Amino acid sequence: MTVYFPTRFAILRERYDERLSEIGRAAVAASKVHGDDRIDDVYTAVRETLTKASLGGVGKSERRLREHLLDELEGLCLAWQSAGEVVHDVAGRLKIADFVSENDAFADLQDEGIFPDLCYVHIGEGTGLALRNTPPLFIDGFFIQPSCLGDEAGTMLTFTCGISQGAEPSYELGSMLRTSGRMVSVWISSDVPYASPRLFGDPDIVADSAMYHALTTAAASIRVTAENVRSFTR
């Protein structure tokens, strides 16, 4: 049985929060040796020291970025649950012909009958989707969310990462934070045909050559999904 990204993310997020709680409890225990008048200051200092040590090589600026992306993904997963937990699984089903189209690569996103609400498309681990900058991660799938960017209508595709079997992150904050806080959002405008996608999020993934393959794979996945939905509803 396939464990899709939202479920894997929830497990990893829970582990990260548990580790933070453990550090907080250790800080409380350490602060009890001091007087009550200094306990708050001591608790803060001890917890900050323990957390910094547990984050390994993750500096302050990267930590802020990773925690921001982590929160973004958590909100997206919760919204996906509220929208009915719809998953379109194309893993192992894409053919070379699916990557070729005379139309706008993402034209099917404008069909509200196909993608009326937030859903998730599972691609799976495949050639070209392994991240060269951050192995052993790979782009595993993406959320489709009809939305607006300012006054511009369109769709936000949020790409998520999987991790190769046997390479799960250690029980260390920095490792878990880096692994779980990996995402790239891609804005697809419906107001401007053939407009270039706009990318936001993890700079390591944005700069990775695998992102190009992820975009072409996403376009093929959307075409296949749209065809399947149309054939089912006819």
Solvent accessible surface area in square Angstrom, and as a share of the most:
residue,aa,sasa,rsa
1,M,237,1.06
2,T,61,0.36
3,V,76,0.44
4,Y,56,0.21
5,F,13,0.05
6,P,3,0.02
7,T,71,0.41
8,R,68,0.25
9,F,9,0.04
10,A,51,0.40
11,I,98,0.50
12,L,24,0.12
13,R,39,0.14
14,E,103,0.46
15,R,69,0.25
16,Y,4,0.02
17,D,55,0.29
18,E,84,0.38
19,R,59,0.21
20,L,33,0.16
21,S,55,0.36
22,E,61,0.27
23,I,6,0.03
24,G,10,0.10
25,R,151,0.55
26,A,48,0.37
27,A,0,0.00
28,V,61,0.35
29,A,63,0.49
30,A,43,0.34
31,S,1,0.01
32,K,142,0.60
33,V,121,0.70
34,H,73,0.33
35,G,43,0.41
36,D,125,0.65
37,D,131,0.68
38,R,129,0.47
39,I,58,0.29
40,D,109,0.56
41,D,106,0.55
42,V,12,0.07
43,Y,69,0.26
44,T,82,0.47
45,A,58,0.45
46,V,35,0.20
47,R,70,0.26
48,E,104,0.47
49,T,90,0.52
50,L,62,0.31
51,T,2,0.01
52,K,145,0.62
53,A,79,0.61
54,S,17,0.11
55,L,6,0.03
56,G,55,0.53
57,G,66,0.64
58,V,11,0.06
59,G,41,0.40
60,K,149,0.63
61,S,77,0.49
62,E,41,0.18
63,R,65,0.24
64,R,157,0.57
65,L,55,0.28
66,R,4,0.02
67,E,50,0.22
68,H,102,0.45
69,L,5,0.03
70,L,2,0.01
71,D,78,0.41
72,E,84,0.38
73,L,0,0.00
74,E,60,0.27
75,G,40,0.38
76,L,20,0.10
77,C,8,0.05
78,L,103,0.51
79,A,41,0.32
80,W,17,0.06
81,Q,82,0.36
82,S,103,0.67
83,A,31,0.24
84,G,53,0.51
85,E,91,0.41
86,V,64,0.37
87,V,42,0.24
88,H,37,0.16
89,D,45,0.23
90,V,2,0.01
91,A,40,0.31
92,G,89,0.85
93,R,109,0.40
94,L,44,0.22
95,K,140,0.59
96,I,153,0.78
97,A,77,0.59
98,D,34,0.17
99,F,86,0.36
100,V,111,0.64
101,S,46,0.30
102,E,174,0.78
103,N,106,0.54
104,D,31,0.16
105,A,43,0.34
106,F,18,0.07
107,A,39,0.30
108,D,28,0.14
109,L,16,0.08
110,Q,98,0.44
111,D,49,0.25
112,E,142,0.64
113,G,61,0.59
114,I,13,0.07
115,F,5,0.02
116,P,100,0.63
117,D,79,0.41
118,L,6,0.03
119,C,5,0.03
120,Y,0,0.00
121,V,0,0.00
122,H,14,0.06
123,I,14,0.07
124,G,9,0.09
125,E,112,0.50
126,G,35,0.34
127,T,146,0.85
128,G,16,0.16
129,L,5,0.02
130,A,55,0.43
131,L,4,0.02
132,R,142,0.52
133,N,80,0.41
134,T,20,0.12
135,P,98,0.62
136,P,59,0.37
137,L,11,0.06
138,F,16,0.07
139,I,1,0.00
140,D,4,0.02
141,G,0,0.00
142,F,0,0.00
143,F,0,0.00
144,I,1,0.00
145,Q,59,0.26
146,P,58,0.37
147,S,41,0.26
148,C,90,0.54
149,L,63,0.32
150,G,71,0.69
151,D,153,0.79
152,E,35,0.16
153,A,40,0.31
154,G,11,0.11
155,T,9,0.05
156,M,35,0.16
157,L,0,0.00
158,T,5,0.03
159,F,3,0.01
160,T,0,0.00
161,C,14,0.08
162,G,3,0.03
163,I,41,0.21
164,S,32,0.21
165,Q,181,0.80
166,G,70,0.67
167,A,34,0.27
168,E,106,0.47
169,P,17,0.11
170,S,66,0.43
171,Y,96,0.36
172,E,55,0.24
173,L,0,0.00
174,G,2,0.02
175,S,31,0.20
176,M,0,0.00
177,L,0,0.00
178,R,86,0.31
179,T,27,0.16
180,S,5,0.03
181,G,0,0.00
182,R,17,0.06
183,M,10,0.04
184,V,0,0.00
185,S,14,0.09
186,V,0,0.00
187,W,2,0.01
188,I,19,0.10
189,S,14,0.09
190,S,40,0.26
191,D,81,0.42
192,V,77,0.44
193,P,88,0.55
194,Y,156,0.59
195,A,44,0.34
196,S,92,0.59
197,P,45,0.28
198,R,105,0.38
199,L,56,0.28
200,F,89,0.37
201,G,29,0.28
202,D,0,0.00
203,P,73,0.46
204,D,52,0.27
205,I,3,0.01
206,V,58,0.33
207,A,82,0.63
208,D,6,0.03
209,S,63,0.41
210,A,0,0.00
211,M,5,0.02
212,Y,144,0.55
213,H,71,0.32
214,A,0,0.00
215,L,31,0.16
216,T,51,0.30
217,T,13,0.08
218,A,0,0.00
219,A,4,0.03
220,A,0,0.00
221,S,0,0.00
222,I,1,0.00
223,R,45,0.16
224,V,16,0.09
225,T,4,0.02
226,A,0,0.00
227,E,111,0.50
228,N,57,0.29
229,V,34,0.19
230,R,77,0.28
231,S,65,0.42
232,F,180,0.75
233,T,98,0.57
234,R,216,0.79
